[in-house]
């Protein structure tokens, strides 16, 4: 009888050991799969153009030069119809993250700042110029720089960047949803992100 009990206990120990080993390997494989999936999800996010806006305005350019001891005035002027497309981009390839598989934690170390790009186009009308003061390359460069600067000022005063921030949060929300669905924790600024409202505070 004692031999039967010893044999039965031994069998249970062997079966338990096998079950523990198989279960442990299964959990390890699942953890590795989840880690790989999260890393791929983060890596797949590239340059994100979150907002576009279009602007148009008419500008006048005047330039006058005094020549021959200020006895002669040489003038040139033009009317410019300027159109511009502005984009706000986040290069999320520069976003720094840290994946801790052991503790099932994804930490957002750094979110890149937005980049504003302006793509201006110019149409010139009513161009007049004196022989002694013709339009040159430096004039067109000056016009482009000045108008682009004015467009950028308008953009800075608009809600374009705020709209872009909202779009960014919606993209980061995908990472939040993925980590939560797998039982992982998302951390930013040493704070565990538990709700969507906390996500919306990330860039404020």
C-alpha positions as CSV (number, residue, x, y, z in Angstrom):
1,X,0.0,0.0,0.0
2,X,2.8,2.3,0.9
3,X,4.5,1.6,-2.4
4,X,1.3,2.6,-4.2
5,X,1.1,5.9,-2.3
6,X,4.7,6.6,-3.0
7,X,4.2,5.8,-6.7
8,X,1.1,7.9,-6.8
9,X,2.8,10.9,-5.2
10,X,5.8,10.5,-7.5
11,X,3.5,10.4,-10.5
12,X,1.7,13.5,-9.3
13,X,5.0,15.3,-8.9
14,X,6.2,14.3,-12.3
15,X,2.9,15.4,-13.9
16,X,2.9,18.6,-11.9
17,X,6.5,19.3,-13.0
18,X,5.6,18.7,-16.6
19,X,2.5,20.9,-16.4
20,X,4.5,23.7,-14.7
21,X,7.2,23.6,-17.3
22,X,4.8,23.6,-20.2
23,X,2.7,26.3,-18.7
24,X,5.8,28.4,-17.9
25,X,7.0,28.0,-21.5
26,X,3.6,29.0,-22.8
27,X,3.5,32.1,-20.7
28,X,7.0,33.0,-21.7
29,X,6.1,32.6,-25.4
30,X,3.0,34.7,-25.0
31,X,5.0,37.4,-23.2
32,X,7.5,37.5,-26.0
33,X,4.8,37.6,-28.6
34,X,3.0,40.5,-26.8
35,X,6.3,42.4,-26.4
36,X,7.1,41.9,-30.1
37,X,3.6,43.1,-31.1
38,X,3.9,46.3,-28.9
39,X,7.4,47.1,-30.3
40,X,6.2,46.7,-33.9
41,X,3.2,48.9,-33.2
42,X,5.4,51.6,-31.9
43,X,8.0,51.3,-34.7
44,X,5.3,51.4,-37.4
45,X,4.3,54.9,-36.4
46,X,6.4,57.2,-38.6
47,X,6.1,60.8,-39.7
48,X,2.7,61.9,-38.7
49,X,1.1,64.9,-40.6
50,X,-1.7,65.7,-38.3
51,X,-3.0,69.0,-39.6
52,X,-3.0,70.9,-42.9
53,X,-4.2,74.4,-43.6
54,X,-4.2,76.7,-46.6
55,X,-3.7,80.4,-46.7
56,X,-3.8,83.1,-49.4
57,X,-3.0,86.8,-49.4
58,X,-2.1,89.7,-51.7
59,X,1.1,91.5,-51.0
60,X,2.8,94.6,-52.5
61,X,6.5,94.9,-52.9
62,X,8.1,98.3,-53.5
63,X,11.8,99.2,-53.7
64,X,13.4,102.5,-54.6
65,X,17.0,103.4,-55.0
66,X,18.6,106.9,-55.1
67,X,21.3,107.1,-57.7
68,X,23.8,109.8,-58.9
69,X,24.0,111.7,-55.7
70,X,20.3,111.2,-55.0
71,X,19.4,113.0,-58.2
72,X,17.8,110.0,-59.8
73,X,15.2,107.6,-58.3
74,X,15.0,104.1,-59.7
75,X,11.9,102.2,-58.7
76,X,10.5,98.7,-58.9
77,X,7.4,97.2,-57.6
78,X,5.2,94.2,-57.9
79,X,1.9,92.8,-56.7
80,X,2.2,89.2,-55.4
81,X,-0.6,86.7,-54.9
82,X,0.8,84.3,-52.3
83,X,-0.7,81.0,-51.5
84,X,0.7,78.6,-48.9
85,X,0.0,75.2,-47.5
86,X,1.0,74.7,-43.9
87,X,1.4,71.4,-42.2
88,X,2.0,70.4,-38.6
89,X,4.0,67.2,-38.3
90,X,5.2,65.0,-35.5
91,X,8.1,62.7,-36.4
92,X,7.2,59.9,-34.1
93,X,10.2,58.0,-35.2
94,X,12.0,60.3,-32.7
95,X,9.6,59.3,-29.9
96,X,11.6,57.6,-27.2
97,X,10.0,54.5,-25.6
98,X,11.2,51.8,-23.3
99,X,9.6,48.4,-23.2
100,X,9.9,46.4,-19.9
101,X,8.7,42.9,-20.7
102,X,9.3,41.6,-17.2
103,X,7.1,44.2,-15.6
104,X,4.8,44.5,-18.6
105,X,5.4,48.2,-18.9
106,X,5.7,50.6,-21.8
107,X,7.3,53.9,-20.9
108,X,7.1,57.0,-23.2
109,X,10.4,58.7,-22.5
110,X,10.0,61.6,-24.9
111,X,7.4,62.9,-27.3
112,X,9.0,65.0,-30.1
113,X,8.0,68.7,-30.6
114,X,5.7,69.6,-33.5
115,X,7.4,70.8,-36.7
116,X,5.6,73.5,-38.8
117,X,6.3,73.4,-42.5
118,X,5.1,76.1,-44.9
119,X,5.0,75.5,-48.7
120,X,4.4,78.9,-50.4
121,X,3.6,79.6,-54.0
122,X,3.9,83.1,-55.6
123,X,2.2,84.7,-58.6
124,X,3.6,88.1,-59.7
125,X,1.3,90.8,-61.2
126,X,1.9,94.4,-62.3
127,X,5.6,94.1,-62.3
128,X,7.3,97.3,-63.1
129,X,11.1,98.1,-62.9
130,X,13.5,100.7,-64.0
131,X,16.5,99.9,-66.1
132,X,18.8,101.0,-63.3
133,X,16.9,99.0,-60.7
134,X,15.8,95.6,-62.1
135,X,14.4,92.7,-60.2
136,X,17.2,90.3,-59.1
137,X,17.4,87.0,-57.3
138,X,17.9,88.7,-54.0
139,X,14.6,90.5,-54.4
140,X,12.6,87.3,-54.9
141,X,14.4,85.7,-51.9
142,X,13.5,88.7,-49.8
143,X,9.9,88.5,-50.9
144,X,9.7,84.8,-50.2
145,X,11.4,85.2,-46.7
146,X,9.1,88.1,-45.7
147,X,5.8,86.5,-46.9
148,X,6.7,83.1,-45.3
149,X,7.5,84.9,-42.1
150,X,4.1,86.6,-42.1
151,X,2.4,83.3,-42.8
152,X,4.2,81.7,-39.9
153,X,3.1,84.5,-37.6
154,X,-0.5,83.9,-38.6
155,X,-0.1,80.1,-38.0
156,X,1.4,80.8,-34.5
157,X,-1.6,82.9,-33.7
158,X,-4.1,80.4,-35.0
159,X,-5.5,77.2,-33.4
160,X,-3.6,75.0,-35.9
161,X,-1.1,73.7,-33.3
162,X,-3.9,73.0,-30.8
163,X,-5.7,71.0,-33.5
164,X,-2.5,69.1,-34.2
165,X,-2.0,68.2,-30.6
166,X,-5.5,66.7,-30.4
167,X,-4.7,64.6,-33.4
168,X,-1.4,63.5,-31.8
169,X,-3.2,62.4,-28.7
170,X,-5.6,60.3,-30.8
171,X,-2.7,58.5,-32.4
172,X,-1.0,57.9,-29.1
173,X,-4.3,56.6,-27.8
174,X,-3.7,53.5,-30.1
175,X,-0.7,52.6,-28.1
176,X,-2.6,53.1,-24.8
177,X,-5.5,50.9,-26.0
178,X,-3.0,48.2,-27.2
179,X,-1.1,48.1,-23.9
180,X,-4.3,48.0,-21.8
181,X,-5.9,45.2,-23.9
182,X,-2.8,43.1,-23.2
183,X,-2.7,43.8,-19.5
184,X,0.3,46.1,-19.8
185,X,0.8,49.5,-18.2
186,X,1.6,52.7,-20.1
187,X,3.8,55.2,-18.2
188,X,4.7,58.8,-19.0
189,X,6.5,61.3,-16.7
190,X,6.6,58.5,-14.1
191,X,2.8,58.5,-14.1
192,X,0.8,55.4,-15.0
193,X,-1.7,56.3,-17.7
194,X,-5.1,54.8,-16.7
195,X,-7.6,56.8,-18.6
196,X,-8.0,58.7,-21.9
197,X,-8.2,61.9,-20.0
198,X,-4.7,61.4,-18.7
199,X,-3.6,60.8,-22.3
200,X,-5.0,64.2,-23.3
201,X,-2.8,65.8,-20.7
202,X,0.5,64.4,-22.1
203,X,1.5,67.4,-24.2
204,X,-0.1,70.2,-22.1
